[in-house]
Amino acid sequence: MAYLQPADYPNYGLPVSTTADWITSATALINSHCRRPDLNVMEYTERLRLIRDAQTVRLSYLPLAPLGAATSAIVSVQGRYAKPRRGEVANEPLFEIAWAFSLPGQWIAIDPNTVDYDAATGELTFPMNLFGMTFNEVSVTYTAGLNAIGDDVKSACAQIVRNAQSTPALNVSHTRIDTMQMQYFSSSLLDDTVKQWLRPYVANRVG
């Protein structure tokens, strides 16, 4: 869905005659820059490794937000004792005991209510199990995004359109602006101000 509606144009410095293709292309460029399909609340699944002696991981998409009537952004969590990398096992005997009580590589459900998370940073903290150890790999299904598109994203969308309209190669008379052409000029269309507005929504790791 486009991040600016016709009723928003005057509030963000765009003429009411602005055609929808400009806004659609700017929205696509924002999603590409943020490395995510959409800034609205969506469900994501990530598999993450826990580093040695750590009980935390950081999710890629922010901010974490419940979807619809849900009360938590964490939908489901699974953990397993994957084959450790060299130097990851601090207590070999304890690990062997834990390994004996689970099938190698088997995913085990973790109660999402036992996982503490920070919606702003995407950091998840996992509880210890009965052996006093954490899993070394987790799979997390969660929801993240914006329940309502804020002024920062709307302002960024409007600024991209203004930048595009002031770029000679894009300021053409056609009624449709090609998205690939917008992508080609993305380095000039996304100025420092736009990048600052969008910084909280850029995915942390994925490309």
C-alpha positions as CSV (number, residue, x, y, z in Angstrom):
1,M,0.0,0.0,0.0
2,A,1.3,3.5,-0.9
3,Y,2.6,5.5,2.1
4,L,0.9,8.7,1.0
5,Q,-2.8,9.1,0.0
6,P,-4.1,12.0,-2.1
7,A,-5.5,13.7,1.0
8,D,-2.0,13.8,2.4
9,Y,-0.4,15.6,-0.5
10,P,-1.0,19.2,0.6
11,N,0.2,18.4,4.1
12,Y,3.6,17.1,2.8
13,G,4.3,19.7,0.2
14,L,3.1,17.9,-2.9
15,P,0.7,19.4,-5.4
16,V,-2.8,17.8,-5.5
17,S,-2.1,17.0,-9.2
18,T,0.6,14.5,-8.3
19,T,-0.2,11.2,-9.9
20,A,-0.3,7.9,-8.1
21,D,2.6,6.4,-10.0
22,W,5.0,8.8,-8.3
23,I,3.9,7.7,-4.9
24,T,3.9,4.0,-5.8
25,S,7.4,4.3,-7.1
26,A,8.6,6.2,-4.0
27,T,6.9,3.6,-1.8
28,A,8.7,0.8,-3.6
29,L,12.0,2.6,-3.3
30,I,11.5,3.0,0.5
31,N,10.8,-0.7,0.8
32,S,13.9,-1.6,-1.1
33,H,16.0,0.8,1.0
34,C,14.6,-0.7,4.2
35,R,15.2,-4.3,2.8
36,R,11.7,-5.5,3.6
37,P,8.5,-6.1,1.6
38,D,6.4,-3.5,3.5
39,L,6.6,-1.2,6.5
40,N,3.2,-2.2,7.7
41,V,2.9,-5.0,10.4
42,M,3.8,-8.4,8.8
43,E,4.9,-11.8,10.0
44,Y,8.5,-12.9,9.6
45,T,10.5,-16.0,10.5
46,E,14.2,-16.1,11.2
47,R,16.7,-18.8,12.2
48,L,19.4,-17.4,14.4
49,R,22.5,-18.8,16.2
50,L,23.2,-18.0,19.8
51,I,26.8,-17.3,20.4
52,R,28.7,-19.0,23.3
53,D,27.6,-18.0,26.8
54,A,24.8,-15.7,25.4
55,Q,21.1,-15.9,26.0
56,T,20.1,-13.2,23.5
57,V,19.6,-12.7,19.8
58,R,18.5,-9.6,17.8
59,L,15.8,-9.8,15.2
60,S,16.2,-8.1,11.8
61,Y,12.9,-6.3,11.4
62,L,11.8,-3.5,13.7
63,P,9.8,-2.3,15.5
64,L,8.3,-5.5,16.9
65,A,4.5,-5.1,17.0
66,P,1.5,-7.4,17.6
67,L,-0.7,-8.1,14.6
68,G,-4.4,-7.5,14.9
69,A,-5.8,-8.7,18.2
70,A,-2.6,-10.5,19.3
71,T,-1.1,-9.3,22.6
72,S,2.5,-10.2,21.8
73,A,4.8,-9.7,18.7
74,I,6.3,-13.2,19.3
75,V,4.2,-15.7,17.6
76,S,6.2,-18.9,18.1
77,V,9.7,-19.9,19.1
78,Q,11.6,-23.2,18.6
79,G,15.1,-24.1,19.8
80,R,17.6,-26.9,19.2
81,Y,21.0,-28.0,20.1
82,A,22.5,-27.8,16.6
83,K,26.0,-29.2,16.1
84,P,28.2,-26.7,17.8
85,R,31.0,-24.8,16.0
86,R,34.5,-25.1,17.2
87,G,35.1,-23.4,20.5
88,E,31.3,-23.0,21.2
89,V,31.0,-25.6,23.9
90,A,32.2,-24.3,27.3
91,N,31.2,-27.3,29.3
92,E,31.7,-30.6,27.4
93,P,30.2,-33.0,30.0
94,L,27.1,-30.8,30.5
95,F,26.6,-30.5,26.8
96,E,26.8,-34.3,26.4
97,I,24.1,-34.8,29.1
98,A,21.9,-32.2,27.4
99,W,22.5,-33.9,24.0
100,A,21.6,-37.3,25.4
101,F,18.1,-36.1,26.4
102,S,17.3,-34.7,23.0
103,L,17.5,-36.1,19.5
104,P,20.4,-34.4,17.7
105,G,19.1,-31.4,15.7
106,Q,15.5,-31.8,16.9
107,W,13.5,-28.6,17.1
108,I,11.7,-28.1,20.5
109,A,9.0,-25.6,21.1
110,I,9.7,-22.8,23.5
111,D,6.9,-21.0,25.3
112,P,6.9,-17.5,23.8
113,N,5.7,-16.2,27.2
114,T,9.1,-17.2,28.7
115,V,11.0,-15.1,26.1
116,D,11.6,-11.5,27.0
117,Y,11.8,-9.0,24.2
118,D,12.5,-5.3,23.5
119,A,10.1,-4.0,20.8
120,A,12.4,-1.1,19.9
121,T,15.7,-3.0,19.6
122,G,14.4,-6.4,18.6
123,E,16.5,-8.1,21.3
124,L,15.2,-11.4,22.6
125,T,16.4,-13.0,25.9
126,F,15.8,-16.7,26.4
127,P,15.5,-18.5,29.7
128,M,17.9,-21.3,30.8
129,N,16.6,-24.8,30.5
130,L,16.8,-27.5,33.3
131,F,20.5,-28.1,32.5
132,G,21.3,-24.4,33.0
133,M,22.1,-24.1,29.3
134,T,20.6,-22.3,26.3
135,F,19.8,-23.7,22.9
136,N,22.5,-22.7,20.4
137,E,20.0,-22.2,17.5
138,V,16.5,-20.8,17.5
139,S,13.8,-20.2,15.0
140,V,11.5,-17.2,15.8
141,T,8.3,-16.3,14.1
142,Y,7.3,-12.8,15.0
143,T,5.4,-9.7,13.7
144,A,7.0,-6.3,13.1
145,G,6.2,-3.1,11.4
146,L,4.0,0.0,11.8
147,N,0.4,-0.2,12.8
148,A,0.0,3.3,11.3
149,I,2.4,5.0,8.9
150,G,4.0,7.9,10.7
151,D,5.0,11.4,9.7
152,D,8.6,10.3,9.2
153,V,7.8,7.7,6.5
154,K,5.2,10.0,4.8
155,S,7.7,12.9,4.8
156,A,10.4,10.5,3.3
157,C,7.9,9.4,0.6
158,A,7.1,13.0,-0.3
159,Q,10.8,14.1,-0.3
160,I,11.6,11.2,-2.7
161,V,8.9,12.3,-5.1
162,R,10.2,15.9,-5.0
163,N,13.8,14.7,-5.5
164,A,12.6,12.6,-8.5
165,Q,10.6,15.4,-10.0
166,S,13.6,17.7,-9.8
167,T,15.9,15.2,-11.5
168,P,16.1,15.9,-15.2
169,A,16.3,12.3,-16.3
170,L,13.1,11.5,-14.3
171,N,11.2,14.6,-15.0
172,V,9.5,13.3,-18.1
173,S,6.0,13.8,-19.4
174,H,4.9,10.2,-19.2
175,T,1.9,9.4,-17.0
176,R,3.8,6.5,-15.4
177,I,7.3,6.5,-13.8
178,D,9.1,3.2,-14.2
179,T,10.2,1.7,-10.8
180,M,13.4,0.4,-12.3
181,Q,14.3,3.9,-13.4
182,M,13.7,5.1,-9.8
183,Q,15.9,2.3,-8.5
184,Y,18.7,3.4,-10.9
185,F,18.6,6.9,-9.4
186,S,18.1,5.7,-5.8
187,S,21.5,7.2,-4.6
188,S,20.4,10.7,-5.5
189,L,16.7,10.3,-4.6
190,L,17.3,9.1,-1.1
191,D,19.2,12.0,0.3
192,D,20.6,12.2,3.8
193,T,17.4,13.6,5.3
194,V,15.4,10.7,3.8
195,K,17.8,8.1,5.1
196,Q,17.7,9.7,8.6
197,W,13.9,9.4,8.6
198,L,14.0,5.8,7.4
199,R,16.9,4.6,9.6
200,P,14.7,3.0,12.3
201,Y,13.1,0.7,9.8
202,V,16.1,-0.6,7.8
203,A,16.5,-4.4,8.4
204,N,19.5,-5.1,10.6
205,R,21.1,-8.1,8.8
206,V,19.1,-9.3,5.7
207,G,19.7,-8.0,2.3
